[in-house]
Each structure stands twice: as C-alpha cells, then as structure tokens.
C-alpha cells in the first residue's frame, strides 16, 4: 500500500496518527465502544466503524484496500492483508478499511514494523 501515502487515522473524531507502509502506532482507549476512521486521498468521509475494546486486552488492526467486490478481495489477498475485514460506513471515494488481527497475529506483525 506504499503508493497510497500515509492515510490519517482518527479515533472518536480526533486525529491519532498516520500510517505509512511498514509502520504502526499505539493508542490507549478506555474499555467500551469507540469510532475509528481511516481517510484516503481526497476522501473527506473516510471509512468509519465502531469497535468495542475490552479491558486489559490489546486490539490490533491493519489497513488494506476497501473490499466491495470479489475482485477487490482478491487484490487485498495479493497485497498480503491477513486480518478479517471490519465492516465500515464509507463514502464512495474511500480507498481503505480496517482489518482485525487476533492477538498472536497482531503481535507478530508489530514485531516486523517500525513505530511512527
């Protein structure tokens, strides 16, 4: 996804970081439901979803291309996206969506990346 720049990420409407290819960042949120949003180039609406954070647990997400069709799913697979798609509300110009990783897979992916 390196050709897409560093998409901005918001949590509950506040910018928390940008993700360039091969990087990650960490945010702390209290348990409960939170809205996370990723934006693409010229994308003012983004792809937003509500996620439920459990106490005492780490939650891992990766970015991948938005999947609306089977062909887009094949493209995501070919890019090495390993998580489960997290359904989101998005505008027609959204390029990205979140993919959820289990704890073991998330920790393994993080070990290979650099922190932003």
Sine and cosine of phi, psi and omega as CSV:
sin_phi,cos_phi,sin_psi,cos_psi,sin_omega,cos_omega
0.00,0.00,0.23,0.97,-0.08,-1.00
-0.89,0.46,-0.39,0.92,0.00,-1.00
-0.97,0.26,-0.08,1.00,-0.07,-1.00
-0.98,-0.18,0.09,1.00,-0.02,-1.00
0.98,0.20,-0.48,-0.88,-0.02,-1.00
-0.87,-0.50,1.00,-0.06,-0.06,-1.00
-0.89,0.45,0.69,-0.72,0.07,-1.00
-0.96,0.29,0.57,-0.82,0.02,-1.00
-0.85,-0.53,0.73,-0.69,0.08,-1.00
-0.88,-0.48,0.55,-0.84,0.15,-0.99
-0.84,-0.54,0.84,-0.54,-0.04,-1.00
0.80,0.60,0.64,0.77,0.08,-1.00
0.99,0.11,-0.05,1.00,0.00,-1.00
-0.94,-0.33,0.71,-0.70,0.04,-1.00
-0.89,0.46,0.80,-0.60,0.01,-1.00
-0.91,-0.42,-0.21,0.98,0.04,-1.00
0.32,-0.95,0.01,-1.00,0.07,-1.00
-0.76,-0.64,0.58,-0.82,-0.04,-1.00
-0.90,-0.43,0.95,-0.30,0.16,-0.99
-1.00,0.07,0.32,-0.95,0.02,-1.00
-0.83,0.55,0.71,-0.71,0.05,-1.00
0.98,0.19,0.27,0.96,0.00,-1.00
-0.81,-0.59,0.19,-0.98,0.09,-1.00
-0.49,-0.87,0.24,-0.97,0.18,-0.98
-0.58,-0.82,0.27,-0.96,-0.07,-1.00
-0.86,-0.50,0.70,-0.72,0.16,-0.99
-0.77,-0.64,0.55,-0.84,0.06,-1.00
-0.96,-0.27,0.73,-0.68,0.06,-1.00
-0.69,-0.73,0.55,-0.83,0.05,-1.00
-0.93,0.36,0.34,-0.94,0.06,-1.00
-0.83,0.56,0.49,-0.87,0.03,-1.00
0.78,-0.62,-0.14,-0.99,-0.04,-1.00
-1.00,-0.05,0.73,-0.69,0.00,-1.00
-0.72,-0.70,0.52,-0.85,0.03,-1.00
-1.00,-0.10,0.81,-0.58,0.09,-1.00
-0.89,-0.46,0.60,-0.80,-0.08,-1.00
-0.67,-0.74,0.66,-0.75,0.13,-0.99
-0.86,-0.51,0.64,-0.76,-0.02,-1.00
-0.90,-0.44,0.52,-0.85,0.08,-1.00
-0.94,-0.34,-0.10,-0.99,0.04,-1.00
-0.89,0.45,0.76,-0.65,-0.01,-1.00
0.81,0.59,0.58,0.82,-0.03,-1.00
-0.89,-0.46,0.97,-0.23,-0.05,-1.00
-1.00,0.00,-0.21,0.98,-0.02,-1.00
-0.99,-0.15,-0.70,0.72,0.01,-1.00
0.98,0.19,-0.04,-1.00,0.06,-1.00
-0.91,-0.41,0.93,-0.37,-0.07,-1.00
-0.87,-0.49,0.54,-0.84,-0.01,-1.00
-0.54,-0.84,0.44,-0.90,0.11,-0.99
-1.00,-0.09,0.77,-0.64,0.05,-1.00
-0.84,-0.54,0.55,-0.83,0.00,-1.00
-0.97,-0.25,0.89,-0.46,0.02,-1.00
-0.99,-0.10,0.78,-0.63,-0.01,-1.00
-1.00,-0.03,0.54,-0.84,0.00,-1.00
-0.91,0.42,0.64,-0.77,0.09,-1.00
0.95,0.30,0.21,0.98,-0.03,-1.00
-0.87,-0.49,0.50,-0.86,0.16,-0.99
-0.99,-0.11,0.64,-0.76,0.01,-1.00
-0.86,-0.50,0.72,-0.69,-0.08,-1.00
-0.88,-0.47,0.70,-0.72,0.06,-1.00
-0.71,-0.70,0.56,-0.83,0.15,-0.99
-0.84,-0.54,0.33,-0.94,0.06,-1.00
-0.99,-0.14,0.54,-0.84,0.10,-1.00
-0.44,-0.90,0.06,-1.00,0.01,-1.00
-0.93,0.37,0.52,-0.86,0.04,-1.00
-0.92,0.40,0.64,-0.76,-0.06,-1.00
-0.89,-0.45,0.92,-0.38,0.07,-1.00
-0.89,-0.45,-0.36,0.93,-0.06,-1.00
-0.75,-0.66,0.22,-0.98,0.05,-1.00
-0.87,0.49,-0.62,0.78,0.00,-1.00
-0.89,0.46,-0.66,0.75,0.03,-1.00
-0.91,0.42,-0.53,0.85,0.08,-1.00
-0.91,0.42,-0.64,0.77,0.04,-1.00
-0.90,0.43,-0.65,0.76,0.04,-1.00
-0.89,0.46,-0.70,0.72,0.03,-1.00
-0.87,0.50,-0.69,0.73,0.03,-1.00
-0.88,0.48,-0.67,0.74,-0.03,-1.00
-0.93,0.37,-0.37,0.93,0.02,-1.00
-1.00,0.08,-0.08,1.00,0.03,-1.00
1.00,0.04,0.27,0.96,0.06,-1.00
-0.93,0.37,0.81,-0.59,-0.11,-0.99
-0.93,-0.36,-0.27,0.96,-0.06,-1.00
-0.99,0.17,0.07,-1.00,0.06,-1.00
-1.00,0.00,0.74,-0.67,0.01,-1.00
-0.84,0.54,0.68,-0.74,0.08,-1.00
-0.97,-0.23,0.93,-0.38,-0.02,-1.00
-0.82,0.58,0.61,-0.79,-0.01,-1.00
-0.62,-0.79,0.31,-0.95,0.15,-0.99
-1.00,-0.04,0.75,-0.66,-0.05,-1.00
-0.52,-0.85,0.31,-0.95,0.15,-0.99
-0.99,0.11,0.18,-0.98,-0.04,-1.00
-0.94,0.35,-0.27,0.96,-0.03,-1.00
-1.00,-0.09,0.02,1.00,-0.02,-1.00
-0.90,0.43,0.70,-0.71,0.02,-1.00
-0.96,-0.27,-0.39,0.92,-0.15,-0.99
-0.86,-0.51,0.38,-0.93,0.19,-0.98
-0.55,-0.84,0.24,-0.97,0.04,-1.00
-1.00,0.02,0.51,-0.86,0.11,-0.99
-0.80,-0.60,0.76,-0.65,-0.04,-1.00
-1.00,0.03,0.69,-0.72,0.06,-1.00
-0.91,-0.42,0.58,-0.81,0.09,-1.00
-0.95,0.30,0.20,-0.98,-0.12,-0.99
-0.85,0.53,-0.70,0.71,-0.03,-1.00
-0.92,0.40,-0.72,0.69,0.00,-1.00
-0.91,0.42,-0.66,0.75,0.01,-1.00
-0.88,0.47,-0.72,0.70,0.02,-1.00
-0.89,0.45,-0.62,0.79,0.01,-1.00
-0.92,0.39,-0.65,0.76,0.02,-1.00
-0.91,0.41,-0.71,0.70,-0.01,-1.00
-0.86,0.52,-0.61,0.79,-0.01,-1.00
-0.87,0.49,-0.38,0.93,-0.04,-1.00
-1.00,-0.08,-0.14,0.99,-0.12,-0.99
-0.96,-0.27,0.20,-0.98,0.11,-0.99
-0.96,-0.29,0.57,-0.82,-0.03,-1.00
-0.99,0.15,0.68,-0.73,0.03,-1.00
-1.00,-0.04,0.00,0.00,0.00,0.00
